[in-house]
Amino acid sequence: MTPLGIKGDNLGPHSLRATAATCALENQADIAKVQEWLGHANINTTRVYDRRETRAPDSPTFKVAY
């Protein structure tokens, strides 16, 4: 549980940072600026935080018609 009382198995500082980074990149932020904002020494670390390709709506599961 976080100090705010929010519960979740996958909720922590890294997932919140990844959400912020992904949101910024979805809104055309420059990845180099996001890297600087997150304090990453290597841009590859910033790319790990970029979850645009793993969003649920992009999953094939959402494309299946039942």
N, C-alpha and C positions, 0 to 999 in steps of 0.2 A: 504494500500500500504506500502511496506517495504521501507527502505531508498534506496534500489537498484532499486526501481521502479517496482518491481515484484508484480503482483496483484493475489489475490486468497482468497477465503472465508476460506479455511482450511490451509492457510499458515501462520505460526507463529513460534516462537522459539521452542515450544514443538513439532510441527510436524517435524521441521528440526532436533531436537535432536533425535526423534524417527527414522527418516530416517537414521541418522548416527549410532545409536545403532543397528538397524536392519541390516544395511549393514555390520557392524563389526561382528555381530553374524552369518550372512550368510557366512562370510569368516573365520569361525571357531575361532573367538575370544572367550575367556573364559568369561562367563557372570559375574563372580566376578570381572574381570578386567574392563568390561564395566561399572559395578556398580560403581567402584572406579573412573573411567574416568568421569562419569556423576555426581559424587558427591552424589549419593543416599545413605542414611543411611540404607535403607532396600532393600533387593534384590527384594522384591515383587514390588517395584516401578519400578525397572529396567525391570521386566517382563511386566509391563504395556506398556513400550516403545517398546517392542519386537513385531513387526508387521509381522513377517514371516508367521503366520497363516492366516492373513487377506489380503494378497497380491491379487490383481485382477487376475493374471494368475492362482491362486489356486482356484478361485471361480468356483462353478459348472456352472455358466453362460458362462464361457469360454470353457466349455467342451461340450456344446450343439451344435450339427451339424444341420444347417438349410438347 
